[in-house]
């Protein structure tokens, strides 16, 4: 787990200082080491250097990629790699990066983990490859040499990588299937092409002048969407999306790198009974957790007390006990002083059963606005609610306990129909198929289990079935903002107004179509962004068993009834965890996650703080958000309007523009 940087120039220039600055900007991603490879124009000969954080042992290592203390500056460079290392697998200097093959042809900078590297290494050894380290980085290089771009299909892991082929003078870059690890692209006015783990790295380069992307700003502010396209909130900065790769020649730098999709979620249908589905799920999920317990450092888990994180903790506990090392397990949890938002009782049930060492933190509203600048800087872009503030403290707590790897439950809700929003396509599907008896039963159970009344049912059905010309006026009647909110000065931005629900697959009568959209476009990519930055800000690696591609593809192929039926979400998970999870957790029907008491903070505990912050945000947005936002806040505080996360998006957006000096 690391931070990477790569620069490519259309003409020979000194690149050493530029790549060093890019890499220094993400020291938090890898405080255990740093390294650089600068490639000259004539034959791409590599000059390998270290830095302040390069371990002394790296200089004395007998590898082709070992840095040299006496290396001379390269004035005619056309490419440069930079790397910050967080040591997780093979802690020795043999895992140093940038790394190359023994003949020096292929060079790599890489961020992530290939969980099945042990099995791949064995396969490659049978094909004649030999290895000097026990790192997964060296396995990637050998796999690329053996199978080319198709090596990606063999990797089970999370990764963002850039490989330089000196012989072909070509660059290959790729991101893992679901985009757990980030990779951004930016072209400077002078023609430099830069790639990085975080957007802030581009701010160290000449020609950087940040401007807001109007359409993306509108979709974030009004609809809460982020990371749903290749574009970012920074105009001109784009990301390689999950499952994408690119390959281009150094002689083609004047052209945009051609990005192609190397992975698409396999949409197969499994006609299975519940027992067979449960057995298969249990096998895949257990193996996903097992692979993610591979590390040469201590491993813990995020634990919210909900179904997903508790399942990971309990399965990991079983695996660790089988290996005789259950005492290694630590859990980290964010709690709340207000009982309505606190899950401590559920967390303690899981801790009591597993015997894990539990660590707790209670995020406080007074510290929120003292921390927001740091969180914003690490996130690179604004974020949607203060739940990230709770998550931030969980990773901070892990770092203080010197636990470098945490397992977390991202992806489960999207794959297993865990959100209450899934009731919309579920009810609509039954209605469209005229299954009246089943629909009435589901509605009645939803009322009993989730408190979903007639209004809620009608809203879900309307969301899925009504045309936009009817649905938008109804949104206004129930207190939701329209596609043209009065607090937004649209003329300040270039905007295509409209509800993006239909465009991004959220308005549907299919549970699986919604699941696919949330997994690939509207939910998981955004949550992975927040997860990566919050964890890496504290030099902690986050691993996500539910996003093992084998498990994800299996769940996408299951019939909706295996996931949502009898008003019960995540049915196959609940069945698989029978006898493993405490019953109080297994049959929980409420949903929280790492939440904060944001509504209570706004309305009762600190309304003046939020008033002050919103005023600052209005000033910072250069007229994008207007004073009507303050009227909205007052209506929320008084209870005249329903609470929503819109308020926080406004505040976060203003802080982002101010922190990164973004212009309209």
FENKA-V75640 format. One record per residue. RES is the residue in three letters. OMEGA is omega in whole degrees, 0 to 359 (NA if undefined). D_CENTER is the distance of its C-alpha to the mean C-alpha in Angstrom with 2 decimals. Layout:
BEGIN
res & omega & d_center
RES & OMEGA & D_CENTER
RES & OMEGA & D_CENTER
END
This chain:
BEGIN
res & omega & d_center
UNK & 192 & 13.82
UNK & 171 & 14.75
UNK & 184 & 14.81
UNK & 176 & 16.63
UNK & 176 & 18.91
UNK & 178 & 21.31
UNK & 177 & 24.09
UNK & 184 & 26.62
UNK & 179 & 29.84
UNK & 178 & 32.41
UNK & 182 & 35.18
UNK & 177 & 35.88
UNK & 173 & 34.94
UNK & 180 & 33.97
UNK & 186 & 30.20
UNK & 181 & 30.17
UNK & 181 & 29.84
UNK & 181 & 27.19
UNK & 178 & 24.80
UNK & 179 & 25.64
UNK & 177 & 24.69
UNK & 184 & 21.34
UNK & 178 & 20.65
UNK & 182 & 22.09
UNK & 180 & 19.68
UNK & 178 & 16.86
UNK & 181 & 19.18
UNK & 180 & 16.92
UNK & 182 & 14.59
UNK & 181 & 17.77
UNK & 186 & 20.89
UNK & 180 & 22.65
UNK & 175 & 23.80
UNK & 180 & 23.89
UNK & 184 & 25.54
UNK & 172 & 26.54
UNK & 182 & 28.25
UNK & 187 & 30.27
UNK & 182 & 31.79
UNK & 186 & 35.21
UNK & 191 & 36.26
UNK & 183 & 39.18
UNK & 183 & 37.80
UNK & 175 & 34.26
UNK & 186 & 35.65
UNK & 168 & 33.07
UNK & 189 & 33.78
UNK & 183 & 31.65
UNK & 178 & 31.37
UNK & 180 & 29.76
UNK & 184 & 29.17
UNK & 184 & 29.67
UNK & 177 & 27.07
UNK & 179 & 28.16
UNK & 180 & 29.81
UNK & 182 & 33.56
UNK & 181 & 33.49
UNK & 182 & 31.49
UNK & 182 & 34.48
UNK & 181 & 36.90
UNK & 181 & 34.87
UNK & 177 & 36.64
UNK & 181 & 33.86
UNK & 183 & 33.84
UNK & 179 & 30.70
UNK & 180 & 32.11
UNK & 179 & 32.25
UNK & 179 & 35.72
UNK & 184 & 37.02
UNK & 182 & 39.70
UNK & 181 & 37.55
UNK & 179 & 38.89
UNK & 180 & 36.90
UNK & 183 & 36.21
UNK & 184 & 37.55
UNK & 184 & 37.12
UNK & 172 & 33.48
UNK & 178 & 31.65
UNK & 178 & 28.40
UNK & 177 & 26.65
UNK & 174 & 23.80
UNK & 185 & 22.36
UNK & 170 & 20.38
UNK & 188 & 19.36
UNK & 166 & 19.39
UNK & 188 & 17.94
UNK & 180 & 20.36
UNK & 178 & 19.20
UNK & 183 & 21.29
UNK & 185 & 24.83
UNK & 183 & 25.18
UNK & 178 & 28.21
UNK & 177 & 28.68
UNK & 178 & 28.67
UNK & 182 & 24.87
UNK & 174 & 25.24
UNK & 358 & 23.60
UNK & 183 & 24.23
UNK & 178 & 25.80
UNK & 172 & 28.32
UNK & 183 & 30.38
UNK & 180 & 33.83
UNK & 177 & 35.55
UNK & 181 & 33.21
UNK & 184 & 32.41
UNK & 177 & 28.63
UNK & 183 & 26.38
UNK & 159 & 22.67
UNK & 192 & 19.91
UNK & 178 & 16.87
UNK & 177 & 13.66
UNK & 177 & 12.42
UNK & 170 & 14.49
UNK & 189 & 16.68
UNK & 180 & 17.54
UNK & 182 & 20.67
UNK & 179 & 22.05
UNK & 180 & 25.12
UNK & 179 & 26.19
UNK & 178 & 25.55
UNK & 178 & 27.56
UNK & 179 & 30.42
UNK & 181 & 30.46
UNK & 176 & 30.54
UNK & 178 & 33.28
UNK & 178 & 35.35
UNK & 174 & 35.00
UNK & 180 & 36.45
UNK & 175 & 33.58
UNK & 187 & 33.97
UNK & 178 & 31.55
UNK & 184 & 32.10
UNK & 172 & 29.02
UNK & 184 & 27.04
UNK & 175 & 23.70
UNK & 178 & 21.28
UNK & 180 & 21.41
UNK & 177 & 25.04
UNK & 177 & 24.40
UNK & 180 & 22.11
UNK & 180 & 24.99
UNK & 179 & 27.56
UNK & 179 & 25.64
UNK & 178 & 25.35
UNK & 184 & 29.03
UNK & 190 & 30.00
UNK & 182 & 28.02
UNK & 183 & 26.76
UNK & 181 & 23.75
UNK & 178 & 24.15
UNK & 182 & 22.94
UNK & 183 & 19.34
UNK & 181 & 20.44
UNK & 185 & 21.56
UNK & 169 & 18.38
UNK & 183 & 16.56
UNK & 177 & 13.54
UNK & 185 & 10.47
UNK & 164 & 11.78
UNK & 186 & 12.48
UNK & 174 & 16.25
UNK & 181 & 19.28
UNK & 176 & 22.73
UNK & 175 & 26.08
UNK & 184 & 29.12
UNK & 182 & 32.10
UNK & 180 & 34.62
UNK & 182 & 33.24
UNK & 184 & 31.93
UNK & 181 & 28.71
UNK & 174 & 24.97
UNK & 178 & 22.37
UNK & 182 & 18.62
UNK & 177 & 15.84
UNK & 184 & 12.21
UNK & 191 & 11.38
UNK & 185 & 11.94
UNK & 177 & 8.72
UNK & 178 & 6.88
UNK & 179 & 5.03
UNK & 188 & 6.96
UNK & 174 & 7.90
UNK & 184 & 11.52
UNK & 179 & 13.58
UNK & 174 & 17.26
UNK & 176 & 20.08
UNK & 181 & 23.84
UNK & 177 & 26.22
UNK & 180 & 29.51
UNK & 175 & 31.34
UNK & 175 & 29.53
UNK & 173 & 27.23
UNK & 183 & 24.10
UNK & 177 & 21.28
UNK & 187 & 17.94
UNK & 176 & 15.48
UNK & 182 & 12.22
UNK & 184 & 12.33
UNK & 183 & 14.43
UNK & 180 & 16.77
UNK & 179 & 18.19
UNK & 182 & 19.96
UNK & 178 & 21.76
UNK & 187 & 23.84
UNK & 178 & 25.33
UNK & 179 & 28.58
UNK & 180 & 28.44
UNK & 179 & 25.22
UNK & 191 & 25.98
UNK & 175 & 23.03
UNK & 183 & 23.66
UNK & 172 & 21.77
UNK & 189 & 20.79
UNK & 182 & 22.83
UNK & 180 & 21.52
UNK & 178 & 17.85
UNK & 178 & 19.15
UNK & 183 & 21.18
UNK & 174 & 18.52
UNK & 186 & 16.29
UNK & 187 & 19.38
UNK & 187 & 21.24
UNK & 177 & 18.80
UNK & 182 & 15.53
UNK & 178 & 13.63
UNK & 179 & 11.12
UNK & 180 & 9.40
UNK & 174 & 11.80
UNK & 177 & 13.95
UNK & 180 & 14.28
UNK & 176 & 15.60
UNK & 177 & 14.22
UNK & 174 & 16.18
UNK & 179 & 18.07
UNK & 179 & 20.80
UNK & 177 & 21.07
UNK & 178 & 17.65
UNK & 179 & 15.71
UNK & 165 & 12.78
UNK & 185 & 13.26
UNK & 178 & 11.26
UNK & 180 & 10.08
UNK & 179 & 13.54
UNK & 177 & 15.37
UNK & 176 & 17.77
UNK & 180 & 20.58
UNK & 178 & 24.00
UNK & 182 & 26.59
UNK & 176 & 29.69
UNK & 178 & 30.19
UNK & 182 & 33.17
UNK & 185 & 30.99
UNK & 180 & 29.03
UNK & 179 & 30.71
UNK & 176 & 29.00
UNK & 179 & 25.40
UNK & 180 & 23.59
UNK & 181 & 23.69
UNK & 178 & 20.31
UNK & 179 & 20.60
UNK & 178 & 18.65
UNK & 180 & 19.11
UNK & 173 & 17.35
UNK & 179 & 17.86
UNK & 179 & 17.28
UNK & 182 & 20.80
UNK & 178 & 22.31
UNK & 178 & 25.10
UNK & 178 & 27.11
UNK & 179 & 28.13
UNK & 187 & 31.29
UNK & 170 & 31.17
UNK & 186 & 32.78
UNK & 181 & 30.84
UNK & 180 & 32.13
UNK & 179 & 31.19
UNK & 180 & 27.70
UNK & 180 & 27.30
UNK & 180 & 28.61
UNK & 177 & 26.34
UNK & 182 & 23.22
UNK & 179 & 24.40
UNK & 182 & 24.99
UNK & 182 & 21.64
UNK & 179 & 19.67
UNK & 180 & 21.91
UNK & 177 & 21.53
UNK & 177 & 17.73
UNK & 181 & 18.06
UNK & 180 & 20.96
UNK & 183 & 19.25
UNK & 172 & 16.45
UNK & 179 & 19.33
UNK & 179 & 20.50
UNK & 175 & 20.61
UNK & 177 & 23.39
UNK & 181 & 22.19
UNK & 183 & 21.91
UNK & 175 & 19.19
UNK & 180 & 18.46
UNK & 166 & 16.43
UNK & 181 & 14.91
UNK & 179 & 17.54
UNK & 186 & 17.72
UNK & 177 & 20.81
UNK & 185 & 19.41
UNK & 188 & 19.81
UNK & 182 & 16.47
UNK & 179 & 16.13
UNK & 177 & 19.92
UNK & 179 & 20.08
UNK & 182 & 17.95
UNK & 183 & 20.17
UNK & 177 & 23.33
UNK & 177 & 22.72
UNK & 179 & 21.75
UNK & 178 & 24.89
UNK & 181 & 26.99
UNK & 180 & 25.88
UNK & 177 & 26.50
UNK & 178 & 29.83
UNK & 179 & 30.85
UNK & 179 & 30.31
UNK & 183 & 32.19
UNK & 181 & 29.47
UNK & 181 & 28.25
UNK & 181 & 29.10
UNK & 190 & 26.04
UNK & 175 & 23.65
UNK & 175 & 22.27
UNK & 183 & 20.32
UNK & 190 & 18.77
UNK & 172 & 18.97
UNK & 181 & 19.06
UNK & 181 & 22.25
UNK & 178 & 24.27
UNK & 179 & 27.95
UNK & 189 & 28.41
UNK & 183 & 29.03
UNK & 183 & 27.60
UNK & 187 & 24.06
UNK & 179 & 24.58
UNK & 184 & 23.64
UNK & 181 & 25.48
UNK & 179 & 28.06
UNK & 179 & 25.66
UNK & 182 & 23.87
UNK & 177 & 27.35
UNK & 180 & 28.31
UNK & 179 & 25.61
UNK & 180 & 26.44
UNK & 180 & 30.10
UNK & 186 & 29.78
UNK & 184 & 27.76
UNK & 180 & 29.35
UNK & 173 & 26.10
UNK & 186 & 26.29
UNK & 177 & 24.66
UNK & 185 & 23.35
UNK & 174 & 23.12
UNK & 180 & 22.25
UNK & 180 & 23.46
UNK & 186 & 21.66
UNK & 183 & 24.43
UNK & 181 & 24.73
UNK & 180 & 27.06
UNK & 184 & 24.51
UNK & 186 & 21.80
UNK & 170 & 23.36
UNK & 184 & 24.16
UNK & 189 & 20.54
UNK & 179 & 19.01
UNK & 179 & 19.91
UNK & 179 & 18.21
UNK & 180 & 14.92
UNK & 180 & 15.29
UNK & 181 & 16.14
UNK & 181 & 13.16
UNK & 183 & 10.72
UNK & 181 & 12.86
UNK & 180 & 12.85
UNK & 182 & 14.01
UNK & 199 & 12.19
UNK & 179 & 13.51
UNK & 180 & 15.14
UNK & 173 & 16.27
UNK & 177 & 14.31
UNK & 177 & 11.88
UNK & 176 & 15.19
UNK & 179 & 15.77
UNK & 177 & 12.49
UNK & 182 & 13.43
UNK & 178 & 16.80
UNK & 179 & 15.73
UNK & 176 & 14.24
UNK & 178 & 17.30
UNK & 178 & 19.48
UNK & 180 & 18.26
UNK & 179 & 18.95
UNK & 178 & 22.34
UNK & 179 & 23.09
UNK & 172 & 22.31
UNK & 189 & 19.83
UNK & 181 & 17.47
UNK & 175 & 15.30
UNK & 170 & 13.89
UNK & 182 & 13.18
UNK & 192 & 11.14
UNK & 181 & 11.40
UNK & 177 & 8.26
UNK & 184 & 9.66
UNK & 182 & 13.20
UNK & 182 & 14.15
UNK & 183 & 13.35
UNK & 187 & 15.14
UNK & 179 & 17.92
UNK & 185 & 18.79
UNK & 180 & 18.06
UNK & 177 & 17.99
UNK & 177 & 21.47
UNK & 179 & 20.77
UNK & 177 & 21.44
UNK & 180 & 25.03
UNK & 178 & 25.55
UNK & 180 & 25.50
UNK & 179 & 27.00
UNK & 183 & 29.98
UNK & 179 & 30.38
UNK & 178 & 30.54
UNK & 179 & 33.25
UNK & 181 & 35.09
UNK & 180 & 35.04
UNK & 177 & 36.39
UNK & 176 & 38.97
UNK & 190 & 38.18
UNK & 182 & 39.71
UNK & 179 & 40.40
UNK & 180 & 36.91
UNK & 180 & 35.45
UNK & 179 & 37.78
UNK & 180 & 36.93
UNK & 180 & 33.17
UNK & 180 & 33.76
UNK & 179 & 36.03
UNK & 178 & 33.64
UNK & 176 & 30.78
UNK & 182 & 33.19
UNK & 188 & 34.11
UNK & 188 & 30.69
UNK & 180 & 28.49
UNK & 183 & 31.14
UNK & 182 & 30.53
UNK & 183 & 33.77
UNK & 179 & 35.46
UNK & 179 & 33.80
UNK & 178 & 30.32
UNK & 180 & 31.35
UNK & 179 & 32.88
UNK & 179 & 29.82
UNK & 180 & 27.62
UNK & 179 & 30.29
UNK & 179 & 30.77
UNK & 185 & 27.10
UNK & 193 & 27.30
UNK & 188 & 30.88
UNK & 175 & 32.31
UNK & 186 & 32.58
UNK & 184 & 30.98
UNK & 174 & 34.41
UNK & 187 & 34.87
UNK & 184 & 31.37
UNK & 175 & 30.87
UNK & 178 & 34.14
UNK & 177 & 33.30
UNK & 180 & 30.01
UNK & 181 & 32.17
UNK & 181 & 34.66
UNK & 173 & 32.18
UNK & 178 & 30.86
UNK & 182 & 27.74
UNK & 178 & 27.37
UNK & 179 & 28.57
UNK & 176 & 27.13
UNK & 183 & 29.28
UNK & 184 & 28.90
UNK & 180 & 31.72
UNK & 182 & 29.63
UNK & 176 & 28.08
UNK & 185 & 30.36
UNK & 181 & 29.39
UNK & 178 & 31.98
UNK & 182 & 30.08
UNK & 172 & 27.29
UNK & 191 & 27.49
UNK & 165 & 26.24
UNK & 184 & 26.67
UNK & 176 & 26.98
UNK & 178 & 26.19
UNK & 184 & 24.09
UNK & 184 & 21.22
UNK & 182 & 21.12
UNK & 183 & 23.44
UNK & 185 & 21.92
UNK & 171 & 18.43
UNK & 181 & 19.88
UNK & 177 & 19.67
UNK & 187 & 23.46
UNK & 174 & 24.64
UNK & 180 & 27.01
UNK & 177 & 24.99
UNK & 183 & 22.58
UNK & 176 & 21.20
UNK & 176 & 20.85
UNK & 179 & 18.81
UNK & 180 & 16.67
UNK & 179 & 16.19
UNK & 180 & 15.36
UNK & 181 & 12.73
UNK & 189 & 11.15
UNK & 189 & 11.48
UNK & 198 & 11.77
UNK & 186 & 11.74
UNK & 186 & 9.45
UNK & 179 & 6.69
UNK & 179 & 5.52
UNK & 180 & 5.93
UNK & 178 & 4.67
UNK & 175 & 0.97
UNK & 182 & 3.45
UNK & 181 & 5.48
UNK & 182 & 4.86
UNK & 184 & 5.23
UNK & 181 & 7.96
UNK & 180 & 9.52
UNK & 184 & 10.03
UNK & 174 & 11.16
UNK & 181 & 13.31
UNK & 178 & 15.31
UNK & 178 & 15.31
UNK & 178 & 13.72
UNK & 178 & 11.79
UNK & 181 & 9.49
UNK & 193 & 10.35
UNK & 184 & 9.72
UNK & 182 & 13.16
UNK & 179 & 12.81
UNK & 165 & 10.80
UNK & 189 & 13.81
UNK & 179 & 15.00
UNK & 179 & 18.49
UNK & 181 & 17.66
UNK & 181 & 15.55
UNK & 177 & 18.48
UNK & 182 & 20.96
UNK & 178 & 19.58
UNK & 181 & 19.40
UNK & 179 & 23.03
UNK & 176 & 24.33
UNK & 180 & 26.48
UNK & 182 & 25.14
UNK & 177 & 27.83
UNK & 182 & 26.25
UNK & 183 & 23.25
UNK & 177 & 24.97
UNK & 185 & 28.71
UNK & 181 & 31.24
UNK & 180 & 28.76
UNK & 179 & 26.78
UNK & 172 & 23.08
UNK & 188 & 21.48
UNK & 185 & 25.00
UNK & 176 & 24.47
UNK & 181 & 22.20
UNK & 179 & 24.86
UNK & 181 & 27.57
UNK & 182 & 25.98
UNK & 178 & 25.61
UNK & 182 & 29.26
UNK & 178 & 31.02
UNK & 177 & 27.87
UNK & 169 & 26.37
UNK & 185 & 28.75
UNK & 180 & 30.06
UNK & 178 & 29.23
UNK & 185 & 25.52
UNK & 183 & 25.80
UNK & 173 & 27.48
UNK & 179 & 25.60
UNK & 177 & 25.34
UNK & 183 & 23.90
UNK & 179 & 20.21
UNK & 187 & 18.72
UNK & 178 & 15.71
UNK & 182 & 15.21
UNK & 169 & 17.23
UNK & 177 & 19.66
UNK & 188 & 23.13
UNK & 180 & 22.22
UNK & 179 & 24.97
UNK & 178 & 27.53
UNK & 183 & 26.60
UNK & 191 & 27.22
UNK & 188 & 30.34
UNK & 188 & 32.18
UNK & 186 & 30.89
UNK & 181 & 30.10
UNK & 180 & 30.87
UNK & 176 & 32.48
UNK & 181 & 29.42
UNK & 175 & 27.42
UNK & 181 & 30.43
UNK & 181 & 30.56
UNK & 179 & 26.89
UNK & 177 & 27.06
UNK & 177 & 30.22
UNK & 182 & 28.56
UNK & 179 & 25.74
UNK & 178 & 28.37
UNK & 185 & 30.15
UNK & 185 & 27.13
UNK & 173 & 26.09
UNK & 175 & 29.38
UNK & 179 & 30.54
UNK & 176 & 27.48
UNK & 183 & 27.50
UNK & 188 & 31.07
UNK & 178 & 33.09
UNK & 175 & 32.79
UNK & 178 & 29.41
UNK & 177 & 31.61
UNK & 178 & 33.67
UNK & 179 & 30.64
UNK & 181 & 29.72
UNK & 178 & 33.32
UNK & 178 & 33.32
UNK & 180 & 30.29
UNK & 182 & 31.93
UNK & 181 & 35.19
UNK & 179 & 33.68
UNK & 175 & 34.92
UNK & 176 & 31.42
UNK & 176 & 28.70
UNK & 173 & 25.87
UNK & 180 & 22.57
UNK & 177 & 19.45
UNK & 181 & 21.00
UNK & 181 & 22.76
UNK & 179 & 19.73
UNK & 177 & 18.21
UNK & 181 & 21.59
UNK & 182 & 21.68
UNK & 180 & 18.24
UNK & 178 & 19.08
UNK & 178 & 22.36
UNK & 180 & 21.08
UNK & 180 & 18.69
UNK & 180 & 21.69
UNK & 185 & 23.83
UNK & 183 & 21.63
UNK & 178 & 20.99
UNK & 182 & 24.45
UNK & 178 & 23.28
UNK & 177 & 26.25
UNK & NA & 26.83
END
